[in-house]
Amino acid sequence: MTRDNRMQTAATVGILMLETRFPRVFGDIGNPQTWPFPVHYRMVRGATADKVVCDDPRPATASTF
């Protein structure tokens, strides 16, 4: 509660994730425990690290949004 007794709500952050799988240690953007607030994750299908870094990522992600 705030000083004037209004409810205080926390904002939620959304994070777009590449289609990758590896351990997410504390401090990594993909580890929910990194954040002191609620986080929602959404994996972008077809957006692999190789496609995003080495290729043009637009064809892999165009139909996702």
N, C-alpha and C positions, 0 to 999 in steps of 0.2 A: 504494500500500500504506500501511496505517496503521502506527503504532509497534509494534503487536503482530502485524504481518504478515498481517492480515486484508485481503481484497480490499475495496476501497472502490468502491461502485457509485453512479453518478449517477442521481437520480430523473428521470423524464421528465414533462414538463408537457403537458397537453392543452388546446388552445385552440379554442373554437367560433368560427367565422367566419361573417359575413353573406355572402349571395350577392352579392358586389360584385366589380368588377374595376377596379383602378387601381394605379399604381406604389406599391410598399411600400418607402419609404426606410428607411435605417438608423434605428432608434429606434421605428419603427412596430411594433405588436404582431404584424402579419402578415408581418414580415420575419424569417426564421429566423436571420439574422446578428445580430439584436438581442440574442439570448439566448446566454449562455455555457454553455448546457447543451442537451441534446436536447429538441426540441419537436415534438409531433404536432399537426397541424391537421385539423379536420373542418369542412367547409362545411355549414351548415344550409340545405338546399334550401327555397326559398320565403321565406327570411328576408331580404328586401331592406331596405336602410336606410329607405326610405319606409314599408314595412309596420311595421317595428319602432318607428320614431320617431313616425309619424303615426297609425297604425292600431293595433288590438289585435293583438299578435304571436301570440297563442295559436293561432288557426286555422291560420296558416302553419307553425307548428312542432309542433303537437300530434302529428301522425303520424310525425314524425322520430324521436321518442324512444319 
